[in-house]
């Protein structure tokens, strides 16, 4: 797996990290880990959809409540 980005929190917790694993099946090539040892796996297409939603502001409500 290749680390793409590390997301640091503001509360001194561990970091979330984004990886790409090109050797994994297509639907599981993107891996996001959290500071509790959990992970989410998704396809590159799904990550692209998530990034596009963030760019268009569709996820802003999640940040503001």
N, C-alpha and C positions, 0 to 999 in steps of 0.2 A: 504494500500500500504506500502511496505517495501522499504526504501531507500537503494540503493546498492552502489551508488557512487555520489560524488559531484565534479563538474569540475569548478575550479576557473579560471577566465580569468585574463589577465595581465593588463587590463585597469581600474580596479576598478569597473567593472560592476557587476551585480548580478551573481549568480552561476546557471549553468545548473545542473540538477540533474536527475539521473537514478533511476527509481523505478520498482519494480515487484509487480504486483497485481494478486495473484493466484485466486482471486475470480472473476476476469473479464473473458469474453470469451477468448478462446485460442489465437485468432488473435489480441487481445488488451491487453495482460498481461504485456507487457513492456511499460513503459511510460517515456518519456524524456521531461522534462519541461525546459523552458528558462526563462530568467530574465524579459521577457515582458508578462508573463502569458500564453504563447502559449504552446502547447504540441504536441508530436508525439506519437502515439500508434502503437505497432507492436507485432508480435508473438515472442516467445523465439527463434524459428527457424530463423526468419529474423534477430534478434539480433546476433545470432550465425554466420550467413553469413557475417554480417557487421564486427564482430570481426575477423573472418578469413581473410577477405579482408584487414583489417588493419595489421594483422600479416604478411601477405605475401608481403606487400608494395604496394598493388593495390591502396591505397588511398593517397600515397605520393604526387602525382601530385596535389591533392587538396590543399596541404599545401604549395607547392612551386610555384604554378601558372603555 
